[in-house]
Amino acid sequence: MLTHLYLSPHLDDAVLSCGGMIHRQTRAGERVIVVTVCAGDPPPGPLSEFAQSLHQRWQTPGEAAAVRRAEDLNALAALGAEAVHLAAADCIYRGDPATGRHWYASEAALFGALHPAEAALARTLAGEIAGRVRGAQPARLYAPLGIGNHVDHRLTRRAAELAGGVWAYFEDYPYAAREPGAAAATPGRALAPGVIPLAEADLAAKVRAIAAYTSQISSFWGSLAEMEAAVRGFAGRTGGGAPAERVWRSR
């Protein structure tokens, strides 16, 4: 049986970007595993002021990660997919343990340069990803393009490319909706787009799965109805009037 392995930077990105494809694949009897890279608990120690401000609308640090992992399990179960949660923490928690300095302590830093020390983390993640791919053969590996330039999305792409064998890249939603044409301009390999048509059942399942990430809806939308309208609108634009998602592969 063919296994599709999706690398999700956070506990929602694969479903936001590829939920329709995932449902289509599981509906066809194929195995889908979503490996979330930044799914671990925050390390001990104080949070940055920026992270504290985010937690004002979340839970306490440990609870927030646990809540999000539980949401991910529910969302992926609704799509018929399996979940794997790696131990890396979200970028807002990462930093130098010796000094207590956080590397991504502002909104701007989330979309800035990867800290040089993150090269070691990328290599560690690459080893874990390669092991997952070897254990799931025959397998296809999907990685984020990194649209939007979020550091965790770029870290995930870098780790995937170090691991090798990326079969396709997916467009990071909702960043892709905000930056039309960004996928074609993403630096790196020469890639060509492929549109994956979705049945109504696939699109409806994607919307339901996104709704399972209750703690994150307010980060992007004012309501579930607004979320559904946005997701359906982007899918329609992607497919030229019929719902679709898009992946990018080497030419």
C-alpha positions as CSV (number, residue, x, y, z in Angstrom):
1,M,0.0,0.0,0.0
2,L,1.3,3.5,-0.9
3,T,1.8,5.7,2.1
4,H,1.6,9.5,1.9
5,L,3.8,11.3,4.5
6,Y,2.9,15.0,5.0
7,L,5.3,17.2,7.0
8,S,3.3,19.7,8.9
9,P,5.3,22.5,10.6
10,H,2.6,23.0,13.2
11,L,-0.4,21.2,14.5
12,D,-2.8,22.3,11.8
13,D,-0.7,23.3,8.7
14,A,-1.1,20.0,6.7
15,V,-4.8,20.0,7.2
16,L,-5.1,23.7,6.3
17,S,-3.1,23.2,3.2
18,C,-3.8,19.7,2.1
19,G,-6.9,18.5,4.0
20,G,-8.8,17.8,0.8
21,M,-6.0,15.7,-0.7
22,I,-5.6,13.8,2.5
23,H,-9.3,12.9,2.5
24,R,-9.2,12.0,-1.2
25,Q,-6.2,9.7,-0.6
26,T,-7.7,7.9,2.5
27,R,-11.0,7.6,0.7
28,A,-9.2,5.7,-2.0
29,G,-7.8,3.3,0.6
30,E,-4.3,4.7,0.8
31,R,-2.4,5.3,4.0
32,V,-1.8,8.9,5.1
33,I,0.5,9.9,8.0
34,V,0.9,13.5,9.0
35,V,4.2,14.2,10.8
36,T,4.0,17.4,12.8
37,V,7.5,18.8,13.4
38,C,6.9,21.5,16.0
39,A,4.5,19.5,18.3
40,G,6.6,19.3,21.5
41,D,6.1,21.0,24.9
42,P,7.9,24.2,25.5
43,P,11.2,23.8,27.4
44,P,11.3,24.8,31.1
45,G,12.0,28.4,32.0
46,P,10.2,31.8,31.5
47,L,8.5,32.7,28.2
48,S,9.4,35.7,26.2
49,E,7.0,38.7,26.5
50,F,5.8,37.9,23.0
51,A,5.0,34.3,23.8
52,Q,3.2,35.4,27.0
53,S,1.0,37.7,24.9
54,L,0.1,34.8,22.7
55,H,-0.7,32.7,25.7
56,Q,-3.2,35.3,26.9
57,R,-5.6,33.8,24.4
58,W,-4.3,30.2,24.7
59,Q,-3.8,28.0,27.8
60,T,-0.6,27.8,30.0
61,P,2.4,26.6,27.9
62,G,2.2,22.9,28.7
63,E,-1.6,22.8,28.4
64,A,-1.5,24.7,25.1
65,A,0.7,22.1,23.4
66,A,-1.4,19.3,24.8
67,V,-4.7,20.9,23.7
68,R,-3.3,21.4,20.2
69,R,-2.1,17.8,20.0
70,A,-5.5,16.6,21.0
71,E,-7.1,18.9,18.3
72,D,-4.7,17.4,15.7
73,L,-5.7,13.9,16.6
74,N,-9.4,14.7,16.2
75,A,-8.9,16.5,12.9
76,L,-6.8,13.8,11.4
77,A,-9.1,11.1,12.6
78,A,-11.9,12.9,10.8
79,L,-9.9,12.6,7.6
80,G,-8.9,9.0,8.1
81,A,-5.2,9.9,8.6
82,E,-2.6,9.0,11.2
83,A,-0.7,11.5,13.4
84,V,2.9,11.5,14.4
85,H,4.0,14.3,16.8
86,L,7.8,15.1,16.9
87,A,9.3,16.7,20.0
88,A,10.6,20.0,18.6
89,A,9.0,23.1,20.3
90,D,7.3,25.9,18.4
91,C,9.7,28.6,17.4
92,I,8.3,31.1,20.0
93,Y,9.8,28.8,22.7
94,R,13.2,28.1,21.2
95,G,16.3,29.9,22.1
96,D,19.7,29.7,23.9
97,P,19.3,27.6,27.1
98,A,22.6,29.0,28.4
99,T,21.5,32.6,28.3
100,G,17.7,32.3,28.3
101,R,17.5,34.4,25.2
102,H,14.6,33.6,22.9
103,W,15.5,33.7,19.2
104,Y,11.9,34.5,18.0
105,A,10.6,37.0,20.4
106,S,8.5,39.2,18.2
107,E,6.0,39.0,15.3
108,A,8.7,40.2,12.9
109,A,11.1,37.5,14.1
110,L,8.6,34.8,13.1
111,F,9.0,35.8,9.5
112,G,12.7,36.8,9.6
113,A,15.9,34.8,9.3
114,L,16.3,31.3,10.8
115,H,18.8,31.6,13.7
116,P,22.2,30.0,12.7
117,A,21.9,27.6,15.7
118,E,18.8,26.1,14.1
119,A,21.0,24.2,11.6
120,A,21.6,21.5,14.2
121,L,17.8,21.1,14.8
122,A,17.3,20.8,11.0
123,R,19.8,18.0,10.8
124,T,18.2,16.2,13.8
125,L,14.7,16.5,12.2
126,A,16.1,15.3,8.9
127,G,17.2,12.1,10.5
128,E,13.8,11.6,12.1
129,I,12.1,12.3,8.8
130,A,14.3,9.9,6.8
131,G,13.6,7.2,9.3
132,R,9.9,7.7,9.0
133,V,10.2,7.5,5.2
134,R,12.2,4.3,5.3
135,G,9.7,2.7,7.6
136,A,6.7,3.5,5.4
137,Q,7.9,2.4,2.0
138,P,6.6,2.7,-0.6
139,A,6.0,6.3,0.4
140,R,5.6,9.8,-1.0
141,L,6.9,12.7,1.1
142,Y,5.2,16.1,1.0
143,A,6.8,19.2,2.4
144,P,5.7,22.9,2.7
145,L,7.0,25.4,0.1
146,G,7.5,27.9,2.9
147,I,5.1,30.6,1.5
148,G,4.8,33.4,4.0
149,N,8.4,32.8,5.3
150,H,7.4,31.6,8.7
151,V,10.6,30.2,10.3
152,D,9.0,26.9,11.3
153,H,7.8,26.3,7.7
154,R,11.2,27.1,6.3
155,L,12.8,24.9,9.0
156,T,10.5,22.0,8.0
157,R,11.3,22.4,4.3
158,R,15.1,22.5,5.0
159,A,14.8,19.4,7.2
160,A,12.8,17.6,4.4
161,E,15.4,18.5,1.8
162,L,18.3,17.3,4.0
163,A,16.4,14.0,4.5
164,G,16.0,13.8,0.7
165,G,13.3,12.2,-1.4
166,V,10.7,15.0,-1.3
167,W,8.0,13.9,-3.8
168,A,6.0,17.2,-3.8
169,Y,5.7,20.6,-2.1
170,F,2.4,22.0,-1.0
171,E,1.3,25.6,-0.8
172,D,1.2,26.9,2.8
173,Y,-2.4,28.0,3.5
174,P,-3.6,30.6,4.4
175,Y,-0.3,32.4,3.5
176,A,-0.8,31.3,-0.1
177,A,-4.2,33.0,-0.3
178,R,-2.6,36.3,0.9
179,E,0.3,36.1,-1.5
180,P,-1.0,35.1,-5.0
181,G,1.8,33.9,-7.2
182,A,4.2,33.4,-4.3
183,A,4.5,29.6,-4.9
184,A,6.0,30.1,-8.4
185,A,8.5,32.6,-6.9
186,T,9.6,30.4,-3.9
187,P,13.4,30.1,-4.0
188,G,14.9,26.7,-4.4
189,R,14.3,24.0,-7.0
190,A,12.7,24.6,-10.4
191,L,9.2,23.3,-9.7
192,A,6.1,22.9,-11.8
193,P,2.5,23.0,-10.4
194,G,0.0,20.2,-10.4
195,V,-3.7,20.8,-9.6
196,I,-5.4,18.1,-7.6
197,P,-9.2,18.3,-8.1
198,L,-11.4,17.7,-5.0
199,A,-14.8,16.3,-4.7
200,E,-17.4,18.1,-2.6
201,A,-16.9,15.3,0.0
202,D,-13.2,16.1,0.2
203,L,-13.7,19.8,0.6
204,A,-16.4,19.4,3.2
205,A,-14.2,17.0,5.1
206,K,-11.4,19.5,5.0
207,V,-13.6,22.2,6.4
208,R,-14.8,20.0,9.2
209,A,-11.2,19.0,10.1
210,I,-10.0,22.6,10.2
211,A,-12.9,23.4,12.5
212,A,-11.5,20.8,14.9
213,Y,-8.5,23.1,15.6
214,T,-10.7,25.2,17.9
215,S,-7.9,27.1,19.6
216,Q,-6.5,28.3,16.3
217,I,-9.6,29.6,14.4
218,S,-9.3,33.1,15.9
219,S,-5.7,33.4,14.6
220,F,-7.0,33.6,11.1
221,W,-10.8,34.1,11.0
222,G,-13.5,35.7,13.0
223,S,-15.8,32.7,12.9
224,L,-16.2,29.2,11.6
225,A,-18.5,30.5,8.8
226,E,-15.8,33.0,7.8
227,M,-13.3,30.1,7.8
228,E,-15.4,27.9,5.6
229,A,-16.1,30.7,3.1
230,A,-12.4,31.5,2.9
231,V,-11.3,27.9,2.5
232,R,-14.0,27.2,-0.2
233,G,-13.1,30.4,-2.0
234,F,-9.4,29.6,-2.2
235,A,-10.1,26.0,-3.3
236,G,-12.3,27.4,-6.1
237,R,-9.7,29.9,-7.3
238,T,-7.0,27.2,-7.2
239,G,-9.1,24.9,-9.5
240,G,-10.3,27.7,-11.8
241,G,-13.9,27.5,-10.6
242,A,-13.9,23.9,-9.3
243,P,-12.4,23.0,-5.9
244,A,-8.8,21.9,-5.9
245,E,-5.5,22.0,-4.1
246,R,-2.1,22.4,-5.7
247,V,1.3,20.7,-5.3
248,W,4.6,21.6,-6.9
249,R,7.1,19.0,-8.2
250,S,10.5,19.1,-9.8
251,R,10.4,19.8,-13.5
